Amino acid sequence: MTQTAVIPEAITSLTDAETRFGLVRIEDQQFFPEWCEGLPDTNSNNVCDT
């Protein structure tokens, strides 16, 4: 059976999400280094024109 969340129970802010799920900021440079290593070089196709 499908469950539906009631709107008043919705997460409405980052602070609310941090509190409900026990989220904490990690500033360790070695945390998920694969997100920053071995990335392809950027080129003009990757730049947003404003």
N, C-alpha and C positions, 0 to 999 in steps of 0.2 A: 504494500500500500504506500502511495506517495505521501510524504509529509510536506506541509507548507509552513514556512515561517511567517509569523504574524508581524506586520509592519512595525509596531512599537518595539519588537525585539531586534530590529535591524541594527547593524553597526553603523553609526552615523559619523564617526570621527576616527582618526588614527589613534588617539588616546584611548578611545573605547576598545578598539581592536587590541591594542597593547595590553590593556587591563584584562580583557576577557580571555586572551590566549597566552598571556604571560610572555609577550614578545619583548626582546631586549636588543638594543643596538650593539652590533659587534664591529669594533674598529680594528681588529687584528688584520694586518695586511696579508697574512697567510690563509685567511678564511676564504675558501673557494678561489684560489689563484687562477684556476683555469678560465675564469671569466675575463681575465686581463692578459693572459699569456697566449701567444700563438694566434693573435687576431690578424686578419688580412689588413694590408695597408688601405687607407682611404684614398679615394680619388675624387675628381670633380662630380662624378655621378652620385656620390654619397653626401654632397653638400646641399643644404636646403637654401634655395634662393628666397630672400625676404624682400 
